[in-house]
Amino acid sequence: MDEIRYLSLCGLLGYGYAPQSLAAALEKDLHFIGVDGGSTDPGPYYLGSGAGFVKPMQVKRDLALVLPEALKRRIPLIIGSAGGSGARPHVEATLGILREIAREKNLRFRAAVIYTDLDTSDLNGKTLYSCGGSPEFDPAVLPSLRHPVAQVGTEPLIEALSCGADVIVSGRCCDTAVFAAYPISRGFPPGLSLHAAKIAECGALCARPVGANDSLVVTLRHDSFTVEPPNPIRRCTPDSVAAHSLYEQPDPECFYEPEGKIDMSDCSFEQDGERAVTVRGTRLIPAPEPTLKLEGAVCRGYRAISIAEIRDPAALAAFDALRQGVFDAVGANLGADGYTLRFLKYGGGESSAGVVIEAMAPTQELADTVVSLARSSALHQAFPNRKATAGNLAFPFSPSDFRGGEVYEFALYHLIRREELKRDFHPVIIEIGGIDHETL
């Protein structure tokens, strides 16, 4: 095989894409279609709660268009970090959407499901290393961890491809694994495969105008790869593609994946026609000791907020005094312990600023009470040079207070040596359409 062509459907499953982009890409004799389904960018809430940050209707729209086309052409559809955070509840939600589409469109297909969930017993006594500035791991949080997962690389997806699955639904995995597993399994250079995947994972974000809500076609060869948006309104340039190679990376010459260091120090980026760019020179330096990143969240309490605006120049000039008066009033009523209260100003204008009042507490009832008392105190709080006795705040909504629900933080955001994690992530094969059943 001299080259592989694949489609990155969009920057994240549910973000949307132009139907004409899909139609144009399908004219190119694709070998597979991939889409990343998750990220930690929205924070720990979604992992901890098991909820998805992209809504089911959005995910269904994106899958309903592409799934029949992939099945008709008998090319794999690969979904990574399904449901947003890639834990079992997120994977099951994605499978539920696929089953719904299968019923509505009378489809039947074979799916490989990769669960990357961990049991806390997997981590007892293990040495974990900080990742991305995370603090030293505290083993005391193990019983409180919600939905701990491992972020796997290409290996489990390569195994899923070898099973002949029509659709792969992976739990938490590296974004690059979605797009690099197929070419690596076919003997293409892993450095080029992973670099191309790094660019592809965000859809047309490497094009101009940028478009995480649009598609990208990648043609991978043994000595280079070419990226081109199928949508004619977009084009790639050497600058735009090189810039996206640095996306979320601290070092302009390399990035790291479970497979090792992807060295871009000898890369070249060349314009190829009007709208495509060809990249050469990337190589993989294999990891001497493979690692996996682990993620898990703990619940730290409950949140309530109130949103308002201040339009009084005198109140803005005395904002610090006004805020302290609110803290004092709440403390006088509820005491100073057992909750946290923040009174945040957004915008620095002299005549107007937004205000967010946030309370966090061990129970939702207490958080609601704190924010209610803080809001009413702020509404009538005295401050230097106050002239009017009317309310200090304007509220854009009624009700003015909102429950934020559970508050999570990452307590597990660490690396482990792969040999220390005595758990494999073999795919489970199921048939979707008709009566679903697992096969060994």
Buried (B, 14 or more C-beta within 10 A) or exposed (E): EEBBBBBBBBBBBBBBBBEBBBEBBBEBEBBBBBBBBBBBEBBBBBBBBBBBBBEBEBBBBBBBBBBBBBBEEEBBBBBBBBBBBBBBBBBBBBBBBBBBBBEEEEBEBBBBBBBBBBEBEBBEEBEBEEBEEBEEBEEEBBEEBBBBBBBBBBBBBBBBBEBEBBBBBBBBBBBBBBBBBBBBBBEBBBBBBBBBBBBBBBBBBBBBEBBBBBBBBBBBBBEBBBBBBBBEBBBBBBEBBBBBBBEEBEEEBBBBBBBBBBBBEEBEBEBBEEBBBBBBBBBBEEBEEBBBBBBBBBBBBBBBBBBBBBEBEBBBBBBEBBBEBBBEBBEEEBEEEEBBBEBEBEEEEEEEBBBEBBBBBEEBEBBBBBBBBBBBBBBEBEBEEBEEEEBBBEBEEEEBBBEBBBBBBBBBBBBBBBEBBEEEBEBBBBBBBEEEEEEE
